[in-house]
Amino acid sequence: MEYLGQLLYNRLMPQQDRIYIEFLKIGNSVKVSAICERTGREVCIVGDPKASKATLERIAVNKLRRVMENEAAGVQARKRGITI
């Protein structure tokens, strides 16, 4: 695993929340984590290491924004797998 870096991102979020972005190269892919400083909510995506950092960052931030908007609206995440 190779650490690619971390930066602050404060656009695209309601109330101008600060977002931490982390890039972690794992084999043939890059794991990108986006964490909201105010709420501590974290989401991750896995992408192609050939994609630009800006593209991967945008996708992760959009996912974080969508998750936070759904939580604020009371929308429950889809359950996956089998419940026994």
The first five atom37 places (N, CA, C, CB, O) and aatype in JSON, in Angstrom:
{
  "aatype": [12, 6, 18, 10, 7, 5, 10, 10, 18, 2, 1, 10, 12, 14, 5, 5, 3, 1, 9, 18, 9, 6, 13, 10, 11, 9, 7, 2, 15, 19, 11, 19, 15, 0, 9, 4, 6, 1, 16, 7, 1, 6, 19, 4, 9, 19, 7, 3, 14, 11, 0, 15, 11, 0, 16, 10, 6, 1, 9, 0, 19, 2, 11, 10, 1, 1, 19, 12, 6, 2, 6, 0, 0, 7, 19, 5, 0, 1, 11, 1, 7, 9, 16, 9],
  "atom_mask": [
    [1, 1, 1, 1, 1],
    [1, 1, 1, 1, 1],
    [1, 1, 1, 1, 1],
    [1, 1, 1, 1, 1],
    [1, 1, 1, 0, 1],
    [1, 1, 1, 1, 1],
    [1, 1, 1, 1, 1],
    [1, 1, 1, 1, 1],
    [1, 1, 1, 1, 1],
    [1, 1, 1, 1, 1],
    [1, 1, 1, 1, 1],
    [1, 1, 1, 1, 1],
    [1, 1, 1, 1, 1],
    [1, 1, 1, 1, 1],
    [1, 1, 1, 1, 1],
    [1, 1, 1, 1, 1],
    [1, 1, 1, 1, 1],
    [1, 1, 1, 1, 1],
    [1, 1, 1, 1, 1],
    [1, 1, 1, 1, 1],
    [1, 1, 1, 1, 1],
    [1, 1, 1, 1, 1],
    [1, 1, 1, 1, 1],
    [1, 1, 1, 1, 1],
    [1, 1, 1, 1, 1],
    [1, 1, 1, 1, 1],
    [1, 1, 1, 0, 1],
    [1, 1, 1, 1, 1],
    [1, 1, 1, 1, 1],
    [1, 1, 1, 1, 1],
    [1, 1, 1, 1, 1],
    [1, 1, 1, 1, 1],
    [1, 1, 1, 1, 1],
    [1, 1, 1, 1, 1],
    [1, 1, 1, 1, 1],
    [1, 1, 1, 1, 1],
    [1, 1, 1, 1, 1],
    [1, 1, 1, 1, 1],
    [1, 1, 1, 1, 1],
    [1, 1, 1, 0, 1],
    [1, 1, 1, 1, 1],
    [1, 1, 1, 1, 1],
    [1, 1, 1, 1, 1],
    [1, 1, 1, 1, 1],
    [1, 1, 1, 1, 1],
    [1, 1, 1, 1, 1],
    [1, 1, 1, 0, 1],
    [1, 1, 1, 1, 1],
    [1, 1, 1, 1, 1],
    [1, 1, 1, 1, 1],
    [1, 1, 1, 1, 1],
    [1, 1, 1, 1, 1],
    [1, 1, 1, 1, 1],
    [1, 1, 1, 1, 1],
    [1, 1, 1, 1, 1],
    [1, 1, 1, 1, 1],
    [1, 1, 1, 1, 1],
    [1, 1, 1, 1, 1],
    [1, 1, 1, 1, 1],
    [1, 1, 1, 1, 1],
    [1, 1, 1, 1, 1],
    [1, 1, 1, 1, 1],
    [1, 1, 1, 1, 1],
    [1, 1, 1, 1, 1],
    [1, 1, 1, 1, 1],
    [1, 1, 1, 1, 1],
    [1, 1, 1, 1, 1],
    [1, 1, 1, 1, 1],
    [1, 1, 1, 1, 1],
    [1, 1, 1, 1, 1],
    [1, 1, 1, 1, 1],
    [1, 1, 1, 1, 1],
    [1, 1, 1, 1, 1],
    [1, 1, 1, 0, 1],
    [1, 1, 1, 1, 1],
    [1, 1, 1, 1, 1],
    [1, 1, 1, 1, 1],
    [1, 1, 1, 1, 1],
    [1, 1, 1, 1, 1],
    [1, 1, 1, 1, 1],
    [1, 1, 1, 0, 1],
    [1, 1, 1, 1, 1],
    [1, 1, 1, 1, 1],
    [1, 1, 1, 1, 1]
  ],
  "atom_positions": [
    [[0.84, -1.18, 0.0], [0.0, 0.0, 0.0], [0.89, 1.24, 0.0], [-0.96, 0.0, 1.22], [1.89, 1.31, 0.71]],
    [[0.5, 2.19, -0.79], [1.3, 3.4, -0.9], [0.4, 4.61, -0.61], [1.95, 3.52, -2.31], [-0.67, 4.74, -1.21]],
    [[0.82, 5.47, 0.29], [0.05, 6.65, 0.65], [0.32, 7.74, -0.36], [0.4, 7.13, 2.08], [1.47, 8.11, -0.6]],
    [[-0.75, 8.26, -0.97], [-0.57, 9.28, -2.02], [-0.76, 10.71, -1.53], [-1.53, 9.01, -3.14], [-0.35, 11.64, -2.22]],
    [[-1.36, 10.9, -0.37], [-1.48, 12.25, 0.13], [-2.85, 12.59, 0.65], [0.0, 0.0, 0.0], [-3.79, 11.81, 0.49]],
    [[-2.96, 13.74, 1.28], [-4.21, 14.19, 1.88], [-4.3, 15.69, 1.64], [-4.28, 13.83, 3.42], [-3.29, 16.4, 1.69]],
    [[-5.51, 16.17, 1.39], [-5.69, 17.6, 1.2], [-7.05, 18.02, 1.72], [-5.53, 17.97, -0.27], [-7.94, 17.19, 1.91]],
    [[-7.2, 19.29, 1.94], [-8.48, 19.82, 2.41], [-9.31, 20.24, 1.22], [-8.27, 21.02, 3.37], [-8.79, 20.76, 0.23]],
    [[-10.59, 20.0, 1.32], [-11.5, 20.32, 0.24], [-12.73, 20.95, 0.86], [-11.86, 19.05, -0.61], [-13.39, 20.3, 1.67]],
    [[-13.07, 22.17, 0.52], [-14.2, 22.8, 1.18], [-15.23, 23.36, 0.22], [-13.7, 23.88, 2.08], [-15.89, 24.36, 0.52]],
    [[-15.37, 22.74, -0.93], [-16.42, 23.14, -1.86], [-17.46, 22.05, -1.94], [-15.85, 23.45, -3.26], [-17.24, 20.94, -1.46]],
    [[-18.6, 22.36, -2.55], [-19.66, 21.4, -2.84], [-20.4, 20.87, -1.62], [-19.09, 20.26, -3.58], [-21.23, 19.97, -1.76]],
    [[-20.13, 21.38, -0.44], [-20.81, 20.88, 0.75], [-21.67, 21.99, 1.34], [-19.8, 20.35, 1.79], [-21.29, 23.16, 1.29]],
    [[-22.83, 21.62, 1.9], [-23.65, 22.62, 2.56], [-22.88, 23.26, 3.71], [-24.95, 21.99, 3.08], [-22.06, 22.61, 4.34]],
    [[-23.13, 24.5, 3.97], [-22.51, 25.27, 5.05], [-20.99, 25.31, 4.96], [-22.91, 24.7, 6.39], [-20.31, 25.57, 5.95]],
    [[-20.46, 25.07, 3.79], [-19.01, 25.13, 3.58], [-18.24, 24.28, 4.58], [-18.54, 26.57, 3.66], [-17.24, 24.72, 5.14]],
    [[-18.71, 23.05, 4.81], [-18.0, 22.13, 5.69], [-16.64, 21.8, 5.1], [-18.82, 20.84, 5.92], [-16.48, 21.72, 3.89]],
    [[-15.67, 21.62, 5.96], [-14.34, 21.22, 5.51], [-14.34, 19.7, 5.33], [-13.23, 21.67, 6.53], [-14.87, 18.96, 6.16]],
    [[-13.75, 19.25, 4.24], [-13.71, 17.84, 3.92], [-12.25, 17.42, 3.78], [-14.51, 17.53, 2.62], [-11.46, 18.08, 3.11]],
    [[-11.92, 16.31, 4.41], [-10.59, 15.73, 4.26], [-10.67, 14.65, 3.19], [-10.06, 15.16, 5.63], [-11.58, 13.82, 3.2]],
    [[-9.71, 14.66, 2.29], [-9.65, 13.68, 1.22], [-8.35, 12.89, 1.39], [-9.72, 14.36, -0.2], [-7.28, 13.47, 1.56]],
    [[-8.47, 11.57, 1.34], [-7.29, 10.72, 1.48], [-7.22, 9.78, 0.28], [-7.33, 9.92, 2.81], [-8.21, 9.15, -0.09]],
    [[-6.05, 9.68, -0.32], [-5.81, 8.77, -1.44], [-4.87, 7.67, -0.96], [-5.21, 9.54, -2.67], [-3.82, 7.95, -0.39]],
    [[-5.26, 6.42, -1.19], [-4.44, 5.29, -0.79], [-4.36, 4.31, -1.95], [-5.01, 4.61, 0.49], [-5.38, 3.73, -2.35]],
    [[-3.16, 4.12, -2.5], [-2.99, 3.19, -3.62], [-2.88, 1.78, -3.07], [-1.73, 3.55, -4.48], [-2.03, 1.49, -2.22]],
    [[-3.76, 0.91, -3.55], [-3.77, -0.49, -3.13], [-3.75, -1.34, -4.39], [-5.02, -0.81, -2.22], [-4.77, -1.47, -5.08]],
    [[-2.61, -1.92, -4.68], [-2.5, -2.75, -5.87], [-2.82, -1.99, -7.14], [0.0, 0.0, 0.0], [-2.18, -0.98, -7.45]],
    [[-3.83, -2.49, -7.89], [-4.21, -1.88, -9.16], [-5.32, -0.84, -9.02], [-4.66, -2.94, -10.13], [-5.95, -0.49, -10.01]],
    [[-5.57, -0.35, -7.82], [-6.64, 0.62, -7.62], [-6.24, 1.67, -6.59], [-7.93, -0.09, -7.2], [-5.22, 1.54, -5.91]],
    [[-7.06, 2.69, -6.49], [-6.86, 3.75, -5.51], [-8.13, 3.85, -4.67], [-6.52, 5.11, -6.19], [-9.23, 3.98, -5.2]],
    [[-7.96, 3.78, -3.35], [-9.08, 3.99, -2.44], [-9.08, 5.46, -2.06], [-8.98, 3.06, -1.17], [-8.07, 5.99, -1.59]],
    [[-10.22, 6.13, -2.26], [-10.35, 7.54, -1.94], [-11.39, 7.68, -0.84], [-10.74, 8.38, -3.21], [-12.54, 7.26, -1.01]],
    [[-10.99, 8.26, 0.28], [-11.9, 8.49, 1.4], [-12.18, 9.98, 1.5], [-11.3, 7.95, 2.73], [-11.28, 10.81, 1.36]],
    [[-13.45, 10.32, 1.74], [-13.85, 11.71, 1.97], [-14.5, 11.76, 3.35], [-14.85, 12.23, 0.84], [-15.43, 11.01, 3.63]],
    [[-14.0, 12.64, 4.22], [-14.48, 12.72, 5.6], [-14.89, 14.15, 5.9], [-13.39, 12.25, 6.6], [-14.13, 15.09, 5.68]],
    [[-16.12, 14.32, 6.4], [-16.62, 15.63, 6.8], [-16.08, 15.95, 8.19], [-18.19, 15.68, 6.78], [-16.26, 15.16, 9.12]],
    [[-15.43, 17.08, 8.32], [-14.83, 17.46, 9.6], [-15.89, 17.67, 10.68], [-13.99, 18.72, 9.44], [-15.7, 17.27, 11.83]],
    [[-17.0, 18.29, 10.32], [-18.04, 18.64, 11.29], [-18.77, 17.41, 11.83], [-19.04, 19.59, 10.67], [-18.99, 17.3, 13.03]],
    [[-19.13, 16.48, 10.95], [-19.96, 15.33, 11.36], [-19.16, 14.06, 11.59], [-21.01, 15.08, 10.33], [-19.61, 13.16, 12.3]],
    [[-17.98, 13.97, 10.99], [-17.19, 12.75, 11.09], [-17.65, 11.66, 10.12], [0.0, 0.0, 0.0], [-17.1, 10.56, 10.13]],
    [[-18.63, 11.96, 9.29], [-19.14, 11.0, 8.3], [-18.04, 10.74, 7.28], [-20.44, 11.53, 7.6], [-17.4, 11.66, 6.78]],
    [[-17.84, 9.46, 6.98], [-16.82, 9.07, 6.01], [-17.42, 8.18, 4.94], [-15.65, 8.34, 6.72], [-18.23, 7.3, 5.23]],
    [[-17.03, 8.41, 3.7], [-17.41, 7.53, 2.59], [-16.14, 7.2, 1.82], [-18.48, 8.2, 1.65], [-15.16, 7.95, 1.86]],
    [[-16.17, 6.07, 1.13], [-15.01, 5.63, 0.35], [-15.46, 5.21, -1.04], [-14.28, 4.47, 1.06], [-16.57, 4.73, -1.24]],
    [[-14.57, 5.4, -1.99], [-14.76, 4.87, -3.33], [-13.46, 4.18, -3.72], [-15.14, 6.0, -4.35], [-12.41, 4.43, -3.12]],
    [[-13.53, 3.31, -4.7], [-12.34, 2.67, -5.26], [-12.31, 3.03, -6.73], [-12.34, 1.1, -5.04], [-13.3, 2.86, -7.44]],
    [[-11.17, 3.54, -7.18], [-11.09, 3.99, -8.56], [-9.82, 3.53, -9.25], [0.0, 0.0, 0.0], [-8.95, 2.89, -8.66]],
    [[-9.74, 3.89, -10.51], [-8.6, 3.57, -11.36], [-7.46, 4.54, -11.05], [-9.0, 3.63, -12.87], [-7.67, 5.75, -11.05]],
    [[-6.25, 4.04, -10.79], [-5.14, 4.94, -10.5], [-4.75, 5.81, -11.7], [-3.94, 4.14, -10.05], [-4.02, 6.79, -11.53]],
    [[-5.23, 5.46, -12.9], [-4.94, 6.28, -14.08], [-5.86, 7.5, -14.16], [-5.09, 5.45, -15.35], [-5.57, 8.45, -14.89]],
    [[-6.96, 7.48, -13.41], [-7.87, 8.63, -13.39], [-7.2, 9.79, -12.67], [-9.24, 8.27, -12.72], [-6.35, 9.57, -11.8]],
    [[-7.58, 11.0, -13.01], [-6.97, 12.16, -12.37], [-7.43, 12.26, -10.92], [-7.33, 13.45, -13.14], [-8.52, 11.81, -10.56]],
    [[-6.59, 12.86, -10.1], [-6.95, 13.07, -8.69], [-8.21, 13.9, -8.58], [-5.79, 13.74, -7.92], [-9.06, 13.65, -7.72]],
    [[-8.34, 14.9, -9.44], [-9.51, 15.78, -9.39], [-10.8, 15.01, -9.65], [-9.37, 16.91, -10.41], [-11.81, 15.25, -9.0]],
    [[-10.77, 14.07, -10.59], [-11.94, 13.27, -10.91], [-12.32, 12.37, -9.74], [-11.7, 12.42, -12.16], [-13.48, 12.33, -9.34]],
    [[-11.34, 11.66, -9.18], [-11.6, 10.77, -8.05], [-12.1, 11.57, -6.84], [-10.32, 9.99, -7.68], [-13.01, 11.14, -6.14]],
    [[-11.5, 12.72, -6.62], [-11.9, 13.59, -5.51], [-13.34, 14.06, -5.69], [-10.95, 14.81, -5.4], [-14.13, 14.04, -4.74]],
    [[-13.69, 14.48, -6.9], [-15.04, 14.96, -7.17], [-16.08, 13.86, -6.91], [-15.15, 15.45, -8.62], [-17.13, 14.12, -6.32]],
    [[-15.79, 12.64, -7.35], [-16.71, 11.53, -7.16], [-16.9, 11.24, -5.67], [-16.2, 10.26, -7.89], [-18.02, 11.04, -5.22]],
    [[-15.8, 11.23, -4.91], [-15.89, 10.95, -3.47], [-16.67, 12.05, -2.75], [-14.48, 10.83, -2.87], [-17.49, 11.75, -1.87]],
    [[-16.42, 13.3, -3.1], [-17.14, 14.41, -2.45], [-18.61, 14.38, -2.81], [-16.52, 15.77, -2.85], [-19.46, 14.63, -1.95]],
    [[-18.93, 14.08, -4.06], [-20.34, 13.97, -4.45], [-21.04, 12.85, -3.7], [-20.46, 13.75, -5.96], [-22.19, 12.99, -3.3]],
    [[-20.35, 11.74, -3.5], [-20.93, 10.63, -2.74], [-21.16, 11.05, -1.29], [-20.01, 9.39, -2.8], [-22.21, 10.76, -0.72]],
    [[-20.19, 11.73, -0.7], [-20.34, 12.21, 0.68], [-21.53, 13.16, 0.78], [-19.06, 12.9, 1.16], [-22.33, 13.06, 1.71]],
    [[-21.63, 14.08, -0.17], [-22.74, 15.03, -0.15], [-24.08, 14.3, -0.26], [-22.6, 16.05, -1.3], [-25.02, 14.63, 0.46]],
    [[-24.17, 13.31, -1.15], [-25.41, 12.55, -1.33], [-25.77, 11.78, -0.05], [-25.27, 11.58, -2.5], [-26.94, 11.77, 0.35]],
    [[-24.79, 11.15, 0.58], [-25.04, 10.39, 1.81], [-25.53, 11.34, 2.91], [-23.76, 9.65, 2.27], [-26.47, 11.01, 3.63]],
    [[-24.89, 12.49, 3.05], [-25.28, 13.43, 4.1], [-26.66, 14.02, 3.83], [-24.25, 14.55, 4.21], [-27.43, 14.23, 4.76]],
    [[-26.97, 14.3, 2.57], [-28.31, 14.81, 2.23], [-29.37, 13.76, 2.52], [-28.37, 15.23, 0.74], [-30.44, 14.09, 3.04]],
    [[-29.09, 12.5, 2.2], [-30.04, 11.42, 2.49], [-30.25, 11.25, 3.99], [-29.56, 10.11, 1.87], [-31.38, 11.04, 4.44]],
    [[-29.18, 11.34, 4.76], [-29.31, 11.24, 6.21], [-30.14, 12.38, 6.77], [-27.92, 11.22, 6.87], [-30.98, 12.17, 7.64]],
    [[-29.91, 13.59, 6.27], [-30.66, 14.77, 6.74], [-32.14, 14.64, 6.39], [-30.09, 16.06, 6.13], [-33.0, 15.12, 7.13]],
    [[-32.45, 13.99, 5.26], [-33.84, 13.83, 4.83], [-34.49, 12.6, 5.45], [-33.91, 13.74, 3.31], [-35.68, 12.36, 5.26]],
    [[-33.71, 11.82, 6.21], [-34.26, 10.64, 6.85], [-34.37, 9.43, 5.95], [0.0, 0.0, 0.0], [-35.07, 8.47, 6.28]],
    [[-33.69, 9.46, 4.82], [-33.72, 8.33, 3.89], [-32.78, 7.25, 4.41], [-33.33, 8.77, 2.44], [-31.62, 7.52, 4.7]],
    [[-33.29, 6.03, 4.53], [-32.47, 4.93, 5.02], [-31.67, 4.33, 3.87], [-33.34, 3.85, 5.68], [-32.15, 4.24, 2.74]],
    [[-30.45, 3.94, 4.17], [-29.61, 3.28, 3.17], [-30.19, 1.91, 2.87], [-28.13, 3.15, 3.66], [-30.77, 1.26, 3.74]],
    [[-30.04, 1.48, 1.62], [-30.51, 0.15, 1.24], [-29.72, -0.91, 1.98], [-30.4, -0.07, -0.29], [-28.5, -0.82, 2.11]],
    [[-30.42, -1.88, 2.47], [-29.77, -3.01, 3.14], [-29.31, -3.99, 2.09], [-30.71, -3.69, 4.16], [-30.05, -4.29, 1.15]],
    [[-28.12, -4.49, 2.23], [-27.58, -5.46, 1.29], [-27.37, -6.79, 1.99], [-26.26, -4.96, 0.67], [-27.26, -6.84, 3.21]],
    [[-27.32, -7.83, 1.23], [-27.05, -9.15, 1.8], [-28.33, -9.8, 2.31], [0.0, 0.0, 0.0], [-29.44, -9.39, 1.98]],
    [[-28.14, -10.82, 3.11], [-29.26, -11.61, 3.63], [-29.36, -11.38, 5.13], [-29.08, -13.13, 3.31], [-28.37, -11.48, 5.85]],
    [[-30.55, -11.08, 5.58], [-30.8, -10.93, 7.01], [-31.4, -12.22, 7.53], [-31.75, -9.71, 7.31], [-32.4, -12.72, 7.0]],
    [[-30.8, -12.76, 8.56], [-31.29, -14.03, 9.14], [-31.85, -13.76, 10.52], [-30.16, -15.1, 9.22], [-32.32, -14.68, 11.19]]
  ]
}
